[in-house]
């Protein structure tokens, strides 16, 4: 019988090797992502043999992230059957979510006719070529280059790698960003900032990388991320003051240039269905969208 509990920082030691074994490119396969958001989405973890199982419960459904780990087809099938038994004991419906759409055929072959699959466009991850976001070459990036050129005219600007010594300045900037953007009145933004603060206060334990921009000594933008899998860097956090023209494209470029060396791709996560965020992410011209779906078990 599976035993679930909330994720702890110490779990990184055994979870990271299982994530690395699957080498998935999705946001949900980052330990930092799981840990940052666990209290907000009330997610819990369990281990079955060499597979990580992540579960959340809502509105009569037990939702399980597509398992990450190592084993053959029979091992994977038994892992899913254990998860189904867990949902049955809870007297809840069972679903796999999120699931990469590329895995849909595999699940259908393993459980023919037992699942109904639904597309989740809001959960698609935006995947870019690292070189594209650093070099911003070509006509399609002209507007980004214009904003960066404007930023470069600002007095005494500089990029710094995030360290324990300047981390406090980023935390202070986060509070000011939150005040300017009305986090207290926006439930979604308030939850996001809670996750951001969890990450910032545990940068070393999570082994995250960070970078910041200053103008005349004041932090006006920062970004936080890490290597996600064998060829992809993921950006977890990116904050900038809207009234500093060029701050967003500049921190995006400088952070990747200094911290994402050796990675072919960049995952800038999903847009959560927010129109403005979707427009912004598309404006950087992703090389593809990592498509995801929901797999609902029709019957046990």
Order of alpha helices (4+ residues) and beta strands (2+ residues): alpha-alpha-beta-beta-beta-beta-alpha-beta-alpha-beta-beta-alpha-alpha-beta-alpha-alpha-alpha-beta-beta-beta-alpha-beta-alpha-beta-beta
